Amino acid sequence: MKILSGAEIAGFVKERQAKQVRALRQSWQVIPKLAILQTHSNSVSDKYVELKKQYAEDILVEIEHLIINQEQLIEKIEKLNKDNSVHGIIIQLPLEDTTQTDLILSKISPDKDVDGLTENSRFTPATVQAIDWLVAGYGIDLIGKKIVVVGKGKLVGKPLVKLWTSQGLQVAVADSTTNLEEFLIEADVIVAAVGEQGLIKRRMVKPGAVVIDAGTTDVNGSLVGDVADDVRDLDDISITPKIGGVGPLTIAALIDNVIRAARVVADNQGQKDLG
């Protein structure tokens, strides 16, 4: 079994980002800044926020973390949209009232939607970018492969299919109506992005397959993926680990988008050579 460690690749990305941030701060007095808006506290959301804050602080990206009532979100987003010192805005999902998710996300400026969750965002969704980096980082050739993305949500499945299709790859999508056992057994590459514990079972994975677990769900305060534990007993597959797979790269991709947004400011000041 080959482990596809997102944490390892994220380390290389982080080194590159630290140099970019240093150049922005020292040469152009542009300090990359991310605003994280959170409406309620729970163990999983709090953990995600702390991981993002720690990563950003390590490379001197500023974080403004606010816990506010959902009723105040739109007003706060509009203020942050106008704040030139803020380069990225994210909403820590899920909201308490999930029926308002699309409305609230739509208020974020496309230039600051660094999570890439709105239709007009200037950025690739962070998890999608993370998966693409993971595949490239381990030299996995997707051309001519049977790729199946399980889940067609707007956060991962749908935009990942769009990205890979635009690269000329053949991507099939499985959803709740699909007979997964029949559908997946022929897949060369499986990306699970549903959020259902143990959805992908050992009998669904063929020898030599690549399995990327991008689904997460909260089980008793702990995050678990879509891939059942017994899948990792297979000796002849490549698979993301239970911890340190897509997650660390997702954070790296998010911060990368913040840095890109800050670079636009520097470019507008005439700086074109930040590396």
C-alpha positions as CSV (number, residue, x, y, z in Angstrom):
1,M,0.0,0.0,0.0
2,K,1.2,3.5,-0.9
3,I,0.2,6.3,1.4
4,L,-0.6,9.6,-0.3
5,S,0.4,12.1,2.4
6,G,-1.1,15.5,1.9
7,A,0.7,16.7,4.9
8,E,4.1,16.0,3.3
9,I,3.2,18.0,0.1
10,A,1.7,20.8,2.2
11,G,5.1,21.2,3.8
12,F,6.7,22.0,0.5
13,V,3.9,24.3,-0.4
14,K,4.3,26.1,2.9
15,E,8.0,26.8,2.3
16,R,7.2,28.4,-1.0
17,Q,4.4,30.5,0.5
18,A,6.6,31.7,3.4
19,K,8.9,33.2,0.8
20,Q,6.1,34.9,-1.1
21,V,4.6,36.4,2.1
22,R,8.0,37.7,3.2
23,A,8.4,39.4,-0.2
24,L,4.9,40.9,0.0
25,R,5.5,42.2,3.5
26,Q,9.1,43.5,3.2
27,S,9.1,44.9,-0.3
28,W,5.6,46.1,-0.8
29,Q,4.2,46.5,2.7
30,V,1.3,44.2,1.7
31,I,0.3,42.0,4.6
32,P,-1.9,39.0,3.4
33,K,-5.0,38.9,5.7
34,L,-7.8,36.4,6.0
35,A,-11.1,37.0,7.8
36,I,-12.8,33.9,9.3
37,L,-16.4,34.4,10.2
38,Q,-18.0,31.8,12.5
39,T,-21.5,31.8,13.8
40,H,-21.3,29.1,16.5
41,S,-18.8,27.0,18.3
42,N,-18.4,23.2,18.1
43,S,-15.5,20.9,18.4
44,V,-15.1,20.2,14.7
45,S,-15.5,23.8,13.5
46,D,-13.2,25.0,16.3
47,K,-10.5,22.5,15.3
48,Y,-10.7,23.5,11.6
49,V,-10.4,27.2,12.5
50,E,-7.4,26.6,14.8
51,L,-5.6,24.6,12.1
52,K,-6.1,27.4,9.6
53,K,-5.0,30.1,12.1
54,Q,-1.9,28.1,13.1
55,Y,-0.9,27.5,9.5
56,A,-1.4,31.2,8.6
57,E,0.5,32.5,11.6
58,D,3.4,30.2,10.8
59,I,4.0,32.1,7.5
60,L,2.9,35.5,8.8
61,V,-0.5,35.7,7.1
62,E,-2.8,37.7,9.4
63,I,-6.0,36.2,10.6
64,E,-9.1,38.1,11.8
65,H,-11.4,35.5,13.5
66,L,-14.8,36.7,14.5
67,I,-17.7,34.8,16.1
68,I,-20.9,36.7,15.4
69,N,-24.6,36.0,15.1
70,Q,-25.8,34.7,11.8
71,E,-28.2,37.7,11.5
72,Q,-25.1,40.0,11.4
73,L,-23.2,38.1,8.8
74,I,-24.3,39.9,5.7
75,E,-23.6,43.3,7.2
76,K,-20.1,42.2,8.3
77,I,-19.3,40.6,4.9
78,E,-20.2,43.9,3.2
79,K,-17.9,45.8,5.5
80,L,-15.0,43.3,4.9
81,N,-15.6,43.5,1.1
82,K,-14.8,47.2,1.3
83,D,-11.8,46.8,3.7
84,N,-8.7,46.9,1.5
85,S,-6.5,45.4,4.2
86,V,-8.6,42.1,4.0
87,H,-7.7,39.9,1.1
88,G,-9.8,36.9,1.8
89,I,-13.1,36.1,3.5
90,I,-14.4,32.7,4.5
91,I,-17.5,31.5,6.4
92,Q,-16.8,28.6,8.7
93,L,-19.6,26.1,7.7
94,P,-22.0,24.8,8.5
95,L,-24.2,27.7,9.5
96,E,-26.7,27.3,12.3
97,D,-29.5,28.0,9.7
98,T,-28.2,26.1,6.7
99,T,-31.0,27.4,4.5
100,Q,-29.2,30.7,4.3
101,T,-25.9,29.3,3.2
102,D,-26.1,30.1,-0.5
103,L,-27.4,33.6,0.2
104,I,-24.7,34.5,2.7
105,L,-21.9,33.1,0.6
106,S,-23.1,35.0,-2.4
107,K,-22.4,38.3,-0.6
108,I,-18.7,37.7,-0.5
109,S,-16.8,39.6,-3.2
110,P,-15.6,37.2,-5.9
111,D,-12.1,38.8,-5.4
112,K,-12.2,37.7,-1.7
113,D,-14.0,34.4,-1.9
114,V,-10.8,32.4,-1.2
115,D,-12.8,29.2,-0.4
116,G,-14.0,29.3,-4.0
117,L,-17.5,28.4,-3.0
118,T,-19.5,30.9,-5.1
119,E,-20.2,30.7,-8.8
120,N,-18.2,33.8,-9.7
121,S,-15.3,33.3,-7.4
122,R,-11.8,34.1,-8.8
123,F,-10.4,31.0,-7.0
124,T,-10.5,27.2,-7.3
125,P,-12.2,25.7,-4.3
126,A,-9.5,24.8,-1.7
127,T,-10.3,21.1,-1.4
128,V,-10.5,20.7,-5.2
129,Q,-7.1,22.4,-5.5
130,A,-5.8,20.2,-2.7
131,I,-6.8,17.0,-4.5
132,D,-5.3,18.2,-7.8
133,W,-2.0,19.0,-6.0
134,L,-2.0,15.6,-4.3
135,V,-2.4,13.8,-7.5
136,A,0.3,15.9,-9.2
137,G,2.6,15.6,-6.2
138,Y,2.7,11.8,-6.3
139,G,3.0,11.7,-10.1
140,I,-0.3,10.0,-10.6
141,D,-1.2,10.0,-14.3
142,L,-4.9,10.5,-14.8
143,I,-4.9,10.4,-18.6
144,G,-6.8,7.4,-19.9
145,K,-7.8,6.3,-16.4
146,K,-11.4,5.5,-15.3
147,I,-12.0,8.2,-12.7
148,V,-15.0,8.1,-10.4
149,V,-16.0,11.0,-8.1
150,V,-18.4,9.8,-5.5
151,G,-20.6,12.8,-4.5
152,K,-21.6,15.7,-6.6
153,G,-21.8,18.4,-4.0
154,K,-20.9,22.0,-4.8
155,L,-18.0,22.0,-2.3
156,V,-15.9,19.2,-3.8
157,G,-17.6,16.8,-6.2
158,K,-19.1,19.2,-8.7
159,P,-16.1,21.6,-9.0
160,L,-13.6,18.7,-9.1
161,V,-15.4,17.1,-12.0
162,K,-15.5,20.5,-13.7
163,L,-11.7,21.0,-13.2
164,W,-10.7,17.6,-14.4
165,T,-13.1,17.6,-17.3
166,S,-11.6,20.9,-18.4
167,Q,-8.2,19.2,-18.3
168,G,-9.5,16.6,-20.8
169,L,-10.0,13.8,-18.3
170,Q,-12.8,11.4,-18.4
171,V,-14.7,11.6,-15.1
172,A,-17.8,9.7,-14.0
173,V,-19.9,10.8,-11.1
174,A,-21.6,8.5,-8.6
175,D,-24.4,9.6,-6.3
176,S,-27.1,8.2,-4.0
177,T,-28.8,6.6,-7.0
178,T,-25.7,4.7,-8.1
179,N,-24.9,1.0,-7.3
180,L,-21.5,1.7,-5.9
181,E,-20.3,-1.8,-5.7
182,E,-20.8,-2.4,-9.4
183,F,-19.7,1.1,-10.4
184,L,-16.5,1.5,-8.4
185,I,-15.0,-2.0,-8.9
186,E,-13.8,-1.0,-12.4
187,A,-12.5,2.5,-11.3
188,D,-8.8,3.2,-11.5
189,V,-9.2,6.4,-9.4
190,I,-11.8,6.9,-6.7
191,V,-12.4,10.2,-5.0
192,A,-14.9,10.0,-2.1
193,A,-16.5,13.3,-1.2
194,V,-19.8,12.5,0.4
195,G,-19.4,12.7,4.2
196,E,-20.8,9.3,5.1
197,Q,-18.7,7.1,7.4
198,G,-17.5,3.9,5.8
199,L,-19.3,4.4,2.5
200,I,-16.4,3.0,0.4
201,K,-15.9,-0.6,1.3
202,R,-13.0,-3.0,0.6
203,R,-15.0,-5.0,-1.9
204,M,-15.6,-1.9,-4.1
205,V,-11.9,-1.3,-4.7
206,K,-10.0,-3.1,-7.3
207,P,-6.2,-4.0,-7.1
208,G,-4.0,-1.1,-8.0
209,A,-6.6,1.6,-7.5
210,V,-6.0,5.1,-6.3
211,V,-8.3,6.1,-3.4
212,I,-8.6,9.7,-2.2
213,D,-10.8,10.2,0.8
214,A,-12.1,13.8,0.7
215,G,-15.3,13.2,2.7
216,T,-15.6,14.1,6.4
217,T,-18.3,13.7,8.9
218,D,-18.5,14.3,12.7
219,V,-18.9,11.2,14.7
220,N,-19.0,11.8,18.4
221,G,-16.8,14.9,18.0
222,S,-14.2,13.2,15.8
223,L,-13.8,13.6,12.1
224,V,-14.1,10.4,10.0
225,G,-13.9,9.8,6.3
226,D,-15.9,8.1,3.6
227,V,-13.5,5.2,3.3
228,A,-14.0,2.1,5.5
229,D,-11.0,1.1,7.6
230,D,-10.7,-2.3,5.9
231,V,-9.9,-0.7,2.6
232,R,-6.5,0.2,4.1
233,D,-5.8,-3.4,4.6
234,L,-5.3,-3.8,0.8
235,D,-1.7,-4.1,-0.1
236,D,-1.8,-3.0,-3.7
237,I,-3.5,0.4,-3.7
238,S,-2.5,4.0,-3.2
239,I,-4.6,5.8,-0.6
240,T,-4.8,8.9,1.6
241,P,-4.2,8.3,5.3
242,K,-6.9,8.6,7.9
243,I,-5.1,11.7,9.2
244,G,-2.9,14.0,7.1
245,G,-4.5,13.3,3.7
246,V,-6.5,15.9,1.8
247,G,-7.0,18.1,4.9
248,P,-3.6,19.7,5.3
249,L,-3.4,20.4,1.6
250,T,-6.9,22.0,1.7
251,I,-5.6,24.5,4.3
252,A,-2.5,25.1,2.2
253,A,-4.7,25.8,-0.8
254,L,-6.9,28.2,1.1
255,I,-3.9,30.2,2.3
256,D,-2.5,30.1,-1.2
257,N,-5.6,31.8,-2.5
258,V,-5.2,34.5,0.2
259,I,-1.7,35.1,-0.9
260,R,-2.8,35.3,-4.6
261,A,-5.4,37.8,-3.6
262,A,-2.8,39.9,-1.8
263,R,-0.5,39.7,-4.8
264,V,-3.1,41.4,-6.9
265,V,-2.7,44.4,-4.6
266,A,1.1,44.3,-5.0
267,D,0.7,43.9,-8.8
268,N,-1.5,47.0,-8.8
269,Q,1.4,48.8,-7.1
270,G,3.7,47.7,-9.9
271,Q,5.3,44.6,-8.4
272,K,5.5,41.8,-10.9
273,D,8.4,39.6,-9.6
274,L,7.4,38.0,-6.3
275,G,8.1,34.4,-7.5
